[in-house]
């Protein structure tokens, strides 16, 4: 379907605040109705906008979902990038990356957005892949570079630091989806910190063991 066009895309006073409101409304609409069943008119109606006004902010329903994905990924991504700058050991870095990820992904609004993305990914797996790419890929370079600098030469010969970062993020993301979105309706699990400590211990111990091999 060709995207419809209202006013030309552009920025004005209150543009970003209105865009954020639309994303919150779209997350709710897509979660209730499903991405394919929902329409731009449904989103416009619940956002109390005309259809033409909605197209001023998002050119299509697909553009709305891409906005949701980027917004849902931005918090965890920022947490990963910030953590990559402030530790001096492999174990400490992995712990900081995990805490940064949990902090960024643990906000109620971020979880609502993630829930909408997660449901949409059942209908269109590409949305799930896009979410993972936008979490890890922009943050991977800085995190992987920091991790490589802390790993021993022996560990670097056997391990890909970028893959280690992805393994950490994957373990934490699966915990959020299963334990917090599906089982606890978005509430933080009381043992999320213990889970993080265990994941970090397993990965760090593995890195250390591989580094010790002859």
Secondary structure, DSSP 8 states (H G I E B T S, - for coil): ------S-----TTHHHHHHHHHHHHHHHHHHH-TTT--HHHHHHHTT--HHHHHHH-SSHHHHHHHHHHHHHHHHHHHHHHHTTS-SSHHHHHHHHHHHHHHHH-SHHHHHHHHHHHHHHHH-HHHHHHHHHHHHHHHHHHHHHHHHHHS-HHHHHH--HHHHHHHHHHHHHHHIIIIIIITTTT---TTHHHHHHHHHHHHHHHHHHHHH--
